[in-house]
Amino acid sequence: EVQVVESGGGSVRAGGSLRLSCTAPGFRLDDSDMGWYRQASGGADDCELVSYISSRSTSYYKDSVKGRFTISQDIAKNTVYLQMDRLKPEDTAVYHCAIKSATPPPWSERLQSRGGNCLTGNLEVWGQGTLVTVVS
């Protein structure tokens, strides 16, 4: 079973920055996309897709983070990064790294929460999550 190692979460004041990292040791990313979901409200909310990047470096961003977050990857290191700038209190959530095959179906913009955990559907890998807290 492939596992990912997430890091970079923490507490920051509004307007500050954090950089999340996700590494998938031994996982070939040549034909996979890597991305980030987040779940707010202590697990009560659904998981929403924040951003993803394809093996060809095309990217997607949720509207509310466009211009503030930047996703990048180092395929040689099997690592994806999420640079988060100008953070807002509403960005507070647990951020989960995810890996999906580059083939259809596409990424789901929202994953339903059941008992606090999100139903990960066609995702190949789902990280344990790293907490980001933004205080005003």
C-alpha positions in Angstrom: 0.0 0.0 0.0 1.4 3.3 -1.1 1.5 6.0 1.6 2.4 9.6 1.4 4.3 11.8 3.8 2.8 15.2 4.3 4.4 18.1 6.1 4.2 21.9 6.4 1.0 22.5 8.3 0.9 24.8 11.3 -0.7 27.9 12.7 -0.2 31.3 11.1 -1.8 34.8 11.2 -4.0 36.0 8.4 -1.9 37.3 5.6 0.9 34.9 6.3 2.3 32.0 4.3 2.8 28.2 4.6 4.2 25.6 2.2 2.8 22.1 2.3 4.8 19.2 0.9 3.7 15.7 0.0 6.1 12.9 -0.9 5.1 9.5 -2.3 8.2 7.3 -1.8 8.5 4.7 -4.6 5.4 5.8 -6.4 5.8 6.5 -10.1 4.2 9.9 -11.0 4.8 9.7 -14.7 1.1 8.9 -15.3 -0.5 10.3 -12.2 -1.8 13.6 -10.9 -1.1 14.9 -7.4 -3.3 17.3 -5.5 -4.7 18.6 -2.3 -8.1 18.4 -0.7 -9.1 20.2 2.5 -11.7 19.4 5.1 -12.9 22.1 7.5 -15.0 22.2 10.6 -13.3 19.3 12.4 -14.4 16.8 9.8 -18.0 17.8 9.6 -17.7 19.3 6.2 -17.1 17.5 2.9 -13.6 17.6 1.5 -13.2 20.2 -1.2 -10.6 20.0 -4.0 -8.1 22.9 -3.6 -5.6 22.2 -6.3 -4.0 19.5 -8.4 -1.2 19.3 -10.9 -0.8 16.7 -13.7 2.3 14.9 -14.8 2.4 17.3 -17.7 2.3 20.2 -15.2 -1.2 21.5 -16.1 -2.9 22.7 -12.9 -6.3 23.4 -11.4 -7.2 25.8 -8.5 -10.3 26.3 -6.6 -11.7 29.8 -7.3 -11.2 31.0 -3.7 -7.5 30.2 -3.8 -6.6 31.5 -7.2 -3.8 34.0 -7.1 -2.9 33.0 -3.5 -1.9 29.4 -3.8 0.6 27.9 -6.1 1.1 24.2 -6.8 4.3 22.7 -8.1 6.0 19.3 -8.3 9.3 17.6 -8.4 8.7 14.3 -10.2 12.2 13.1 -9.6 11.5 13.4 -5.9 7.9 12.2 -6.1 6.9 15.3 -4.3 4.2 18.0 -4.7 4.2 21.4 -3.0 1.4 23.8 -2.2 2.6 27.3 -1.5 -0.1 29.2 0.3 0.2 32.9 0.5 -2.1 35.6 1.9 -3.8 33.0 4.0 -7.3 33.8 5.3 -9.1 32.3 8.4 -11.4 30.5 6.0 -8.5 28.5 4.7 -8.3 26.8 8.1 -8.7 23.0 7.5 -7.0 19.7 7.4 -5.2 19.4 4.0 -5.0 16.0 2.5 -2.6 15.0 -0.2 -4.1 12.8 -2.9 -2.9 10.9 -6.0 -5.1 10.0 -8.9 -4.4 8.3 -12.2 -4.1 10.6 -15.1 -6.8 8.7 -16.9 -10.5 9.5 -16.6 -12.6 10.1 -14.6 -11.5 13.6 -13.6 -10.9 14.8 -10.1 -14.0 15.3 -8.0 -14.4 18.9 -6.8 -16.1 17.6 -3.6 -15.8 14.4 -1.7 -18.7 13.5 0.6 -17.9 13.2 4.3 -19.1 10.1 6.2 -18.4 10.0 9.9 -15.8 12.6 9.6 -13.9 10.8 6.8 -14.2 11.7 3.1 -15.1 9.0 0.6 -12.1 8.9 -1.7 -13.6 7.1 -4.6 -11.2 6.7 -7.5 -8.2 8.2 -5.8 -5.2 5.9 -5.6 -3.6 7.4 -2.5 -5.1 9.5 0.3 -2.9 11.1 2.9 -3.6 11.4 6.6 -3.7 15.2 6.4 -1.9 18.1 7.9 -3.7 20.8 9.9 -3.5 24.4 8.7 -4.9 27.0 11.2 -5.2 30.7 10.2 -6.0 33.1 13.0 -7.2 36.6 12.4 
